[in-house]
Amino acid sequence: MAEASRWHRGGTPKPNLHYSKEVEIRTTLQELALYFIFLINLCILTFGMVNPHMYYLNKVMSSLFLDTSAPGDERTNFKSIRSITDFWKFMEGPLLEGLYWDAWYTNKTLYDLKNSSRIYYENILLGVPRVRQLKVRNNTCKVYSSLQSLMDECYDRYTSKNEDLADFGLQVETEWKYTPPDSTSPWHWGFVGVYRNGGFIFTLSKSKSETKNKFIDLQLNSWITRGTRVIFIDFSLYNANVNLFCIIRLVAEFPATGGIITSWQFYSVKLLRYVSYYDYIIASCEITFCIFLIVFTTQEGQKIREFKSAYFKSVWNWLELLLLVLCFLTVSFNIYCNVQIFLLLGDLLKNTDQYSDFYFLAYWHTYYNNIIAVTIFFAWIKIFKFISFNKTMSQLSSTLSRCIKDIVGFAIMFFIIFFAYAQLGFLVFGSQVDDFSTFQNAIFAQFRIVLGDFNFAGIQQANRILGPIYFITFIFFVFFVLLNMFLAIINDTYSEVKADYSIGRRPDFELGKMIKKSYNNALEKLRLKKPEEDEDKKNEKSGDLVERARREGFDENEIQSAKQMKKWKERLEKKYYSAEIQDDYQPVTQQEFRDGTTTKYKMILSECLTK
């Protein structure tokens, strides 16, 4: 009887975890509420930095300077420049007309010329534009001996070692004399080289006619030479209507192969941060963000001191540390940008007759935007830490954790084949197809092929034999075989996890049940709902199942089977609900599943008979 009574009460007594679970539930809900406040504050802060007018300002400026054709030649604009002649047509046509807006469309003068040009009548030109050239020296490369009779000059691609620092041409103005680079100015990463500041520089005049004469003079005296490798056109605008600065850089690269490659950068940034009342709301969000950062840093520091090396075994803790590092980088960039704006903006606005280098401020402001964008991305990812208490999300995390070894093995095989095809495509099609012009482009092109975006005609035209063979075999092995293997690995693992969950595997506590239980407790305290019966009372009310089963006529074999089921259930609880090992998930064997399922139905039958 004593043994039967112990079996009725659940076998071997387990430690009462009711209090610890209540504390954990309360702590989790508090962390979730606090984190949601932090996330809302961060969203307000980030969206407050972005002005929808930024896109329209960039669009209207790019349309003016990139798409406008030269007079008398509709095919020549900045995007279509391919020769030095086209470049000078652009300088004397679309660039000149786009920079100088001296009067209203009725030819009525609206303002004094000293106030600079107002592009589209709304965007004031800050200072004067600047044109800058970088060159390389002659004989920076070697001509093969058999061809030296045909060509005795050789200009290599641009590097800082190959740069030409000697004065040339007329040697009377700054455009003919070399200007050393500024150590604080960022380098420019172009298509065919990385270029530093400095070079042969000249600034445009406030007068349209003087600037046009300047262009004609430079063209006649061959300012662009065979050693020219890049020309930068820099200028800045300010629109007071939307409080935005637009920093524009037009780049024409002259590769060693000949021709011209054009590129451009349009940065619309808000350098005057605190002007309107809404800006001061954003400032308060920035202060709140710093307070949250201090609180979270203190909490993580306490956890590290408490758990020591065990702290670093959790993926969520690593995500916490990454998020804290990104937050500190965001604050650092914000302080640096504000300090630089405070130190430089006033001087730049005063010098209206000189070039105002706002590119430095826009460059670091753009980096600040990128850092805070990455920060808010990982801030949203952290929500999965709280959602993982949900049954569905717990199944997902269990699936990924169980199949990670299979995925790593599959990834090794996949990338061996993938990189083999990438190198094949680069070597066979690299000189003919733009998508395979570099090894990096070949890798991205193959990812696009997997997604259905490809240029089969270009591949076939580059090589009529290897082109179709490459394409068909790549589609077969990568798309039809490897990708389906990847899906099969995840699908099989998910099926196993669902089977384990169906026989008792559950999260320690689910977020939805936590909220529902708190809601029901509140209703009971307000006497809006009747309290539910306690589990202990239900067990006492059920009586001694063994004695009842004997009175109902069950034999000892069936009772022993029920006992075996109870032991199996205790082993499951110890395996899955242990307070000491919450994250150690071991799958149930098939024999355990069959034995447990059989005895489970017998127990259900016995309970039904007792009722």
DRENKOLFI-110261 format. One record per residue: residue in three letters; x, y, z negated of N, C-alpha, C in turn. Coordinates in steps of 0.05 Angstrom, whole numbers, plus 5000, padded with zeros to 4 digits. Each point is the difference from the previous one (the first is absolute). Layout:
BEGIN
ALAXYZXYZXYZ
...
% end
This chain:
BEGIN
MET501749765000498350245000501750255000
ALA502349994985501750234999501250055027
GLU500749785015501150045026497950115019
ALA497649914998497950105018499450294994
SER500150084974499550284993502250185011
ARG502549904998502250165011499750035030
TRP499149795014499650015029497850205007
HIS497950014983497950195005500950294997
ARG501850054981500950274996502250085019
GLY500749825019501950085020502749874998
GLY500349794985502649864998501950154983
THR502650005008502150134985499450304997
PRO500050114976499350284997502150185014
LYS499050215014501750195014500050264985
PRO502150165003500150264987497850185011
ASN498850154982497850185008501250245013
LEU499450025026501150225016497950225004
HIS497850004986497950195004501050294995
TYR501450044978500950274994502150105020
SER501949835008502150085019498850075027
LYS497949845008498850065026498450264998
GLU498750054978498550264997502050235002
VAL502349974987502050225001501050035028
GLU500549785014501050015027497950135019
ILE497549934996497950125017499850304995
ARG500150084975499850284993502550155012
THR502349884997502550135010499950025031
THR499149795013499850015029498150215010
LEU497750024988498150205008501050284995
GLN501550044978501250274995502150065021
GLU501749815007502050045020498750065027
LEU497949855007498650055025498850275002
ALA498750094978498850275000502150225002
LEU502249964985502250205002501250015027
TYR500449765012501349995027498250125021
PHE497349974998498250125019500150304998
ILE500350114976500350294998502650095013
PHE502249854996502550075013499749985031
LEU498749805010499749965029498350225012
ILE497850084987498350225010501750265000
ASN501550054979501750244999502050005023
LEU501249775006502049985021498750045027
CYS497649895004498550045025499450305005
ILE499150144979499450285003502650155007
LEU502249924987502550145005501049955029
THR499849765010501049945027498250125021
PHE497449974997498250125020500050305000
GLY500750124977500250294999502450105015
MET502049835004502350095015499650005030
VAL498049855009499549975029497850195008
ASN500550155020498050195011499149905028
PRO497449965005499249915026500850185023
HIS500650254993500950195021502849935010
MET501549844985502749935009499949865027
TYR498249825003499949855025499350195023
TYR498050174996499250185022502150205007
LEU501550104980502250185005502249865016
ASN500749764993502049855015499049945029
LYS497549945002498949935026500050245019
VAL499250244990499950235018502850095007
MET501949984982502750085006501449805019
SER499549754997501149805018498850035028
SER497550065001498750045026501250245015
LEU500750214985501150255012502849955010
PHE501749874984502949995007500849745014
LEU498349794998500749755013498549945026
ASP497550095001498349935023499850225021
THR500750244993499850235019502149975022
SER499150025025501749965023501450265008
ALA502249975013501550245010498550135023
PRO500150265003498650145022501049905027
GLY498149935017500649915026500849715002
ASP500249864977500849715000498449864978
GLU497749905007498249874980501249754989
ARG501949885013501249754990502150044979
THR500950254996502250054981498950124974
ASN500249844979499550104973502249884982
PHE499950054974502249914983500249704999
LYS497749865001500149714999501249885025
SER499750135022500949895026502850105009
ILE501450144983502750105007501949765005
ARG501350005023501949795007502650115010
SER500350255005502550125011500450274988
ILE502450115004500750264990498350215013
THR499449975025498250195014497350014987
ASP498849774994497549994986500150134973
PHE502349974986500350124974499950305001
TRP501450135019500050295003497250105009
LYS498649845016497350085007498250014976
PHE500449814982498450004975500750244983
MET502650064997500850224983498950275010
GLU500150045027499150265011497050005004
GLY498649784998497149995004498449954975
PRO499349744994498349944978501050094973
LEU502749984995501150094974499850304997
LEU500750155020499950294999497250104997
GLU498249895016497250084998498749924974
GLY500849774989498849914975501050154976
LEU502550115000501150144977499150294998
TYR499550135022499550295000497150065008
TRP498550074979497250085004500050304990
ASP500350185020500350284993497450154998
ALA497949905013497550155002497649825000
TRP497750114995497449865001499549925029
TYR498049835004499549915028499150225018
THR499150234989499350245016502450185004
ASN502449904994502550165002500150244981
LYS498449984979500050214980502049934978
THR501850184993501949944979498750014973
LEU500449794984498649984974501850074977
TYR502650005003501750034977502850105011
ASP501650094982502750085006501749765007
LEU501750035020501749785009502049914978
LYS500650184981501949924979498849794981
ASN497449975001498749804983500249725012
SER501449985023500549745013497549915016
SER500449785014497849905017498049854983
ARG497549995010497949854986498849815020
ILE500949754999499249795018497149934996
TYR498550005022497149964999498750214981
TYR501250224997499150244985499649944970
GLU500649764991499649934972502649914986
ASN502049915015502449884988502450185005
ILE501050124979502150195002502749865002
LEU501750095019502649885004501950124979
LEU501149834983501850084978502850035010
GLY501150244999502750055010500149975030
VAL502249895010500349965029500849705004
PRO499349895023500749725006503049985004
ARG501049754997502849945003500449775020
VAL502150025017500749785018502849924993
ARG500449744998502649894990500949775017
GLN502549995007501149795018502449864986
LEU500149735004502349844991501349875024
LYS502750005001501549905022502049794991
VAL501049855019502249824995502450085018
ARG502449924991502450075015500449825024
ASN501550105019500949845023502049794990
ASN500249785015501949784995499549874973
THR497450004990499349854976499549715007
CYS500149925025499849735009502149965022
LYS500549755008502049945019498749915027
VAL501250095022499249925027501849775009
TYR498849795010501549775010502050105021
SER502449884998502350105017499350005030
SER498649805009499449985029498150225009
LEU498550124981498050215007500950284993
GLN502450034990501050264992500350195024
SER500449895023500250175024497350125007
LEU497949884992497350105005498950184978
MET500849954975499050154978502250014978
ASP500850254993502150034980498950134974
GLU497450044998498750114976498249794988
CYS499950004973498349804987498950124974
TYR497350024997498750114977498449784986
ASP500849924976498849784986497450104987
ARG498549824987497650074985500850174976
TYR498050134988500550194978500649844974
THR502250084988500649944972501450244988
SER500150014974501450224987503050015008
LYS501249775006502849995008500450105028
ASN498049955017500250085028499150295005
GLU499050134979498850275005502150205008
ASP499250175019501750215011499750254982
LEU502250094988500050234982501350245013
ALA500949985024501450235013498050195014
ASP500750255000498350205014500349955030
PHE497950095015500049955029498650235014
GLY500050005026498650195016501050294996
LEU498150184996500750294997501450064974
GLN499549844979501350034974499750284988
VAL497650125005499650274989497750014980
GLU498049835003497749994981500049744985
THR498149984981499949764983499349755016
GLU498650035022499249765016502449875014
TRP502350155001502449905012502149924979
LYS499550064975501949944979498849804980
TYR501749824991499049794982499550104972
THR497749924989499250074973500149754982
PRO501650014979500249764982497349924988
PRO499649754995497449914988499850084971
ASP497550024991499450064972499849734985
SER501349984978500249744986497349924988
THR498250194995497449944988497949925020
SER500450055026498049955020499949715007
PRO497649885003499849715006500849955029
TRP500949765005500749915027497449925015
HIS500250005026497649935017500549735012
TRP498149824997500149745011498549995026
GLY501450005023498850005026499849725012
PHE499349995026499749745013502749875006
VAL502050165007502649895009502350094982
GLY499450134977502150084983499050134974
VAL501850044981499450144976501650265000
TYR498750234998501350265005500050164975
ARG502350144996500350174976499450295008
ASN500050174980499450285004502450145012
GLY499750265006502250155012499949985030
GLY502250085014500149985029500250285012
PHE499150025025500050255015497150114999
ILE499750234986497450094992499550285011
PHE497550055008499150285005497150024992
THR499350244992497250064992498750175021
LEU497449975003498550155020499350284989
SER499450175019499350284992497050014995
LYS499150224987497250054996498650105025
SER501750075020499050105026499949775020
LYS497849975013499749785019501850045024
SER500350255010501750055023502949954993
GLU500950094977502849954992500649704998
THR498149854989500449714998500249875028
LYS498350095018500049885027502750065013
ASN501050254997502650075012502249834987
LYS499749944974502049834987500149725012
PHE497649885005499949745012501350005028
ILE499450215016501250015027503050024998
ASP501050164982502950034996501349744992
LEU498849854982501149744991500049805023
GLN497950005016499849825022502150055021
LEU500450265006502050075020502949944992
ASN500550024974502749954990500449714989
SER498249835008500249714994500449954970
TRP498150094984500149944971499749714994
ILE498449865017499749714998502149875017
THR501749834989502349885014499749705000
ARG502049865011500049715000500449894972
GLY501250164983500449914972497750044982
THR497950145010497650054983498649734993
ARG499449974975498749754992497250054987
VAL499550244989497450054989499650304998
ILE497550095003499250284997497550014982
PHE500250164978497850034981498750275004
ILE497350015000498550255000498450014975
ASP500750184981498750014974498650274996
PHE497549994989498650244992497849924980
SER499050204986498149954978497750205003
LEU497649914992497550165001498749994973
TYR498350214995498450004976497250095007
ASN498049854990497250065004498850074973
ALA499450264996498950094975497249904995
ASN498549945021497249924998499849734984
VAL501949835005499949734987502449964981
ASN501750214997502449994982501849765007
LEU500749985025501849795009502350115016
PHE502349884996502450055016500249775021
CYS500750075024500449805021502950035010
ILE501649804994502850005007500349825025
ILE501150115022500049865025502949975009
ARG500649765009502649945012499649845026
LEU501050125022500049865026502949915006
VAL500349755008502649885003500349895028
ALA502250075014500649895026502749874998
GLU500149735002502549854998501049945028
PHE502650035003501449955026501749754996
PRO499049775005501649754996502349985019
ALA501949844994502349965017499349885027
THR497749885002499149885025499050215020
GLY499550254991498850205016497150034994
GLY498750215010497250054995499650134973
ILE497450034992499350134975497849844987
ILE500349974974497949874984498950204980
THR497450055001498950214982498549884977
SER500150144978498549924976499250264985
TRP498449984979499050234987499149934972
GLN499950214983499149974972498350254994
PHE497649944989498150214991499349954971
TYR500950174982499549974972498250224990
SER497549934993498250204988500049954970
VAL501150184984500449964972498950254985
LYS499349954975499050214983502250074980
LEU501650205007502250084983499250194978
LEU497950165004498950174979497949844985
ARG500849874978498449794988497750104984
TYR500350214984498050084981498950285008
VAL497850005015498850255010497150024991
SER498449795006497150014994499549864973
TYR497550014992499249874975500349695002
TYR499449905024500349715003502949924997
ASP501950175009502849944996500849984971
TYR498750154983500649994971498849754988
ILE497849905012499049744991502049785006
ILE501250025024502149805008502350024981
ALA500750254991502250044981499449864974
SER497550024991499249864975500249705003
CYS499349905024500349715005502949925000
GLU501850175009502949944999500949984971
ILE499150184983500749984971498949754988
THR497549935006498849764990501549755009
PHE500950005025501649785011502649974984
CYS501350214993502549984984499449894972
ILE497750074988499349894974499549705002
PHE498549925020499649715004502649865004
LEU501950125015502549875005501649964974
ILE499950194982501349974974498749784983
VAL497349995000498649794985500649725011
PHE499949975026500549745012502949914996
THR501950195001502849934996500449914971
THR498750134981500349924972498849734996
GLN497749945012498849734997501849785011
GLU501050055024501849795012502549974984
GLY501150224989502349974983499549834975
GLN497750044988499249844977499749705007
LYS498949955024499649725008502749875005
ILE501950155012502749885005501449944974
ARG499850184980501249954974498749764986
GLU497449965004498549794986500549735013
PHE499949995027500149745013502849945011
LYS501750205002502849975010500149875028
SER501449795003500449885027497449885010
ALA498149924983497549885009498350215015
TYR500550254995498550225013500449985030
PHE502449935009500750015029499149755014
LYS498649824988499049765013497350045013
SER498750224995497450055012500350185024
VAL498649945021500050165024498750274995
TRP497950004983498650264994501950194985
ASN501749904984501950184986502050125019
TRP500949855020501750115021498650225015
LEU497449955006498450215014499850254983
GLU499749964973499950234982502650165002
LEU502249874999502650135001500450155027
LEU499249875022500250135026498350255002
LEU497649984989498250235000501150234983
LEU501349934978501250214983502450135015
VAL501649845013502250125016499050185022
LEU497949925014498950175021498850264988
CYS498849984977498950244987502250204992
PHE502249894990502250184993501250125025
LEU500249855022501050125025498150215010
THR497449964997498150205009500350264984
VAL500349984974500450244983502650135008
SER502149855004502650125007499850155027
PHE498849885020499750135026498350254998
ASN497949984984498350244996501550234988
ILE501549944979501550224987502150115019
TYR501449835014502150095019498850185022
CYS497749915011498850155022499050284990
ASN498850004976499150264989502350194994
VAL502249894990502350174994501250115026
GLN500349845021501050095025498250215013
ILE497449954998498150205011500350264985
PHE500249994974500350254984502550155007
LEU502249855005502650135005500350105029
LEU498849865019500550065028497850155014
LEU497549964992497750115015500150305002
GLY500650144978500050295000502150115020
ASP502449895000502150095018499349945029
LEU498849775005499349945027497950185012
LEU498150094983497950185010501050285004
LYS502150084986501050275002501550055026
ASN501549795010501650045023498449955026
THR498450205008498349975023501550015026
ASP502450115001501550025025502049775004
GLN500049814981501849775002498449745000
TYR501349785006498749745000499549924971
SER497549924994499249914973500049705000
ASP501949884986500349715000498149874980
PHE497549965008498049874983500249695004
TYR501649915018500149715006501049854975
PHE501950124985501049874976497849964979
LEU498350204997497849984980497949795010
ALA499450015026498049815011501049714998
TYR502649975004501249735000499649874972
TRP500750144979499849894973497149994991
HIS498350185010497249994993498749755012
THR500849935024499049765013500949754985
TYR502549994991500949774983498449984975
TYR499350234988498349994976497349885006
ASN498850085022497449885008500249705004
ASN502249915012500449715005500349854974
ILE501450114981500449874974497449974985
ILE498450225000497549994984498049825015
ALA500249975026498249825015500749714992
VAL502549934999500849734991499149954971
THR500350214984499249974971497149934997
ILE498250155014497249954997499249735012
PHE501549905020499549745011500449784979
PHE502350014986500549804979498250044976
ALA499150254996498150054978497449865005
TRP499049995025497649855006500549704999
ILE502449915008500649714998499949904971
LYS500750174982500049924972497349934989
ILE497850095014497349934991499649705000
PHE501449865017499749715001500849874974
LYS501650144984500749894973497649974983
PHE498150185002497549984984497949835014
ILE499950015027498049845014500749714999
SER502549924994500849724999498649854979
PHE498750134981498449864980497449905011
ASN499350105024497649905013500549725012
LYS497949845002500449725009501149995028
THR498850155018500950005028502950095003
MET500750224987502750095001502049814987
SER499149874979501749804987500549765019
GLN498049925015500449795019502050095022
LEU499850255008501850105020502950004990
SER500450114976502750014989501149714996
SER498349824991500949724996500849875027
THR498450075021500649895026502850105010
LEU500550264997502550115009502449894984
SER499649974973502249904984500649715005
ARG498049845007500449715005501349955027
CYS499350175020501049945027502550175007
ILE501150144980502350185006502449845011
LYS500549764988502249845010499649915028
ASP497649915007499449925027500350235019
ILE499150244992500250245017502850085005
VAL501749984979502950065004501349815020
GLY499449744998501149815019499050055028
PHE497450075002498950065026501250265012
ALA500550204983501150265009502849965012
ILE501649824987502749955011499849895028
MET498249805004499749885026498850205020
PHE498150164991498750205018502050205010
PHE501650124982501850215008502449905016
ILE500849754996502049885018499050005029
ILE497649915004498949995027499450295010
PHE499050174982499350275008502450165009
PHE502249994984502450155007501449885025
ALA499749745004501249885024498650115025
TYR497350024999498550115022500650305003
ALA500450154978500650285001502750055014
GLN502049844994502650035013499949925029
LEU498449795006499649935028498750225016
GLY497950124989498750225014501750245003
PHE501650074979501750235002502249965022
LEU501249765001502149965020498949985028
VAL497649895004499049955027498550255010
PHE498450144983498450225009500950274990
GLY502250014984500750254987500750235019
SER501149945023500850215019497750085018
GLN497749874999497850065018497450094986
VAL499549894977497450054986500650164975
ASP498450224997500550184977499449864973
ASP498149825000499449864974502249824990
PHE501949935018502349824993502650155003
SER500050275001502550155005502049974978
THR499149954975501849954978499149754985
PHE501749884984499249764985497750064981
GLN500050244987497850084983497450025015
ASN500150125024497650035016499049725009
ALA501849825005499149735007498549864978
ILE500950044975498749884977497150124997
PHE499850265002497350134998498349925024
ALA501249975023498449925024498849724996
GLN501549824987499049734996497750004979
PHE500250174980497750024981497650115015
ARG500450185018497750105016498949795018
ILE501749825011499049785017498249824983
VAL500849944976498349834982497350134996
LEU499950274999497550144995498550065026
GLY501149915023498650035025500750245016
ASP502050154992500850255014502749945013
PHE500049965026502549935015499850105028
ASN502450015013500350095028501149775016
PHE498249815007500949775015501150075028
ALA498850205013500950085026502950095000
GLY500750164979502850094998501949774996
ILE499249814983501749774995500449835025
GLN497849965014500249845025501650145021
GLN499850265002501550155020503050004993
ALA500750004975502850004992501349745007
ASN498649784997501149745007497749815007
ARG499849935025497749855010500049714990
ILE502349904992500249724990499949994970
LEU501950134987500149994970497850164987
GLY498950205014497850164988497649844993
PRO498749865019497749834993500749784981
ILE502349875003500849794982500250104971
TYR501350234997500350134973497250054989
PHE498350125015497450094990498349764992
ILE499849795018498349774994500949854976
THR502749944999501049844978499850164973
PHE500450265001499850164975497149994990
ILE498150045018497149994992499449724989
PHE501049795012499349734991501149944973
PHE502650044997501449924975499350194977
VAL500050265005499650194978497050044994
PHE498450045021497250074995498349754994
PHE500349795017498249774996501149804979
VAL502649984997501049804981500750124973
LEU501950195000501050104974497950154984
LEU498550185013498050154986497849824989
ASN499249805014498049814990501149834977
MET502649945001501249864977499950184976
PHE500550255003499950194978497250014987
LEU498050025018497350004990499249744987
ALA501049785010499449734988501249984972
ILE502450104996501249994974498350154979
ILE499150245007498450164981497349874997
ASN498849895021497349894998500049754983
ASP502049825004500149764983500550064971
THR501750194994500550084973497650124987
TYR498550165015497650124989497949794994
SER499849805017498149784995500749854974
GLU502649954996500949874975499350174975
VAL500550265003499450174977497150014994
LYS498350015020497150004996499149744987
ALA501249785008499349744988500850004970
ASP502350114993500850014972498150184984
TYR499250225012498250184986497249884996
SER499249825018497449884998499849814976
ILE502349914989500049814977501050124975
GLY499950274998500650124975502050225000
ARG501550045022502150215001498650275002
ARG500550184980498850275000502150194989
PRO499850265007501650204987499450014970
ASP501950094984499650024971497650174994
PHE499750225015497650164997499750165026
GLU497550035009499550145024499150294994
LEU500850185018499450284996497050055000
GLY498549875018497250055001498649904975
LYS500849774989498949904976500650174976
MET502550115000500750184979498250254999
ILE499550125023498350245001497149924993
LYS499149775010497349914994499649954970
LYS502049884988499849944971500050254983
SER501650205008500050254986497450145003
TYR498849985024497450135005497849864983
ASN500049744998498049864984500350064971
ASN502550024990500450074972499050284994
ALA500350185019499050274995496950004999
LEU498749845018497149984999499049874975
GLU501549804990499249884975500250184976
LYS502150175000500350194978497950215001
LEU499150075024497850205003497349874997
ARG499949744995497649844996498250015025
LEU501350015023498649995026500049725011
LYS501349814987500249735009500349814976
LYS498749775001500349814978502749875001
PRO501249974976502749874999499849715008
GLU502149905014500149725008501049834977
GLU499349745002500849814979503049955001
ASP501249974977502949954998500649725010
GLU502449965010500849735010500149804978
ASP500950084976500149814977497249904992
LYS498050195001497349924993498949805021
LYS500750055025499149825021501249724995
ASN502549984992501349744995498749864976
GLU499550164979498749874977497249905007
LYS498650155016497349935008499949755017
SER502149955014500149775018500349734985
GLY501150024975500249764983502449825009
ASP500149764989502149825005499449845025
LEU501450065022499449885026500549705000
VAL502049924985500649715000497749844987
GLU499150104976497949864987497450005016
ARG499550235013497650015017500249825024
ALA502449985011500449835023499549714992
ARG501049924976499549724991497149954995
ARG498650204989497249964995498449985026
GLU500950135021498749995025500649755016
GLY501849834990500549755013502549995017
PHE501850214999502549995016501949804986
ASP501449845017501949824988502650144995
GLU501949844987502650124992501750075024
ASN499849865022501650075024499450275010
GLU497350065001499350275010500950224980
ILE499849944974500950204981503050045002
GLN501649785004502850025003500850165025
SER498349975021500550155025499550304995
ALA498050064983499550284993502450124984
LYS501149834982502350094984502450055018
GLN500349825020502350045019499650265015
MET497550065008499550255014500750244982
LYS499449984974500550214982503150054997
LYS501549784999502950034999501150135025
TRP498949915023500950125025499450295001
LYS497750084990499250294999501950164982
GLU500849884977501950134982502750045014
ARG500849805016502650035013499950225022
LEU497750025013499650225019500250274986
GLU498650024976500150264986502850064990
LYS501549804992502750054991501750085023
LYS499549895024501650065024499450285011
TYR497450084999499250245014499450234981
TYR499249954976499250214982501950044977
SER502449895002501950034978500850294997
ALA500150104975500850274995502950045004
GLU501649794996502950025002500950015029
ILE498749855018500849985028497650085017
GLN499650255004497750095016500549985030
ASP502550045008500650015029501049745011
ASP500249794983501149755010497749835011
TYR499650015025497749875013501049745013
GLN498949774991500649745011497549885012
PRO500149905024497649895012499249744987
VAL497449935001498949754989500549785020
THR500849774990500549775018497349895010
GLN500149855022497549895011498849794981
GLN501749854986499049804982498550134977
GLU501250234990498650154979497350105009
PHE500050095025497550115011497949795002
ARG500749765010498049785003499049914973
ASP501949954981499249914973498350214987
GLY500850255002498550224987497350035012
THR499749985026497550045013498049784992
THR501049754999498249784993499050034971
THR501850054981499250034973498350254995
LYS500550205017498550254998497049955005
TYR499449845021497249945006498849824979
LYS501649824988498949844978499350174976
MET501750204994499550184978497550165005
ILE499650105024497650155006497549834997
LEU500249745008497849824996499349964971
SER502149974983499549954972498850254987
GLU500950245008498950254989497150035008
CYS499349925025497250025009498349814984
LEU501049764993498449814985499650094971
THR502150144989499750094973497950224998
LYS499750155021498050215001497249895002
% end
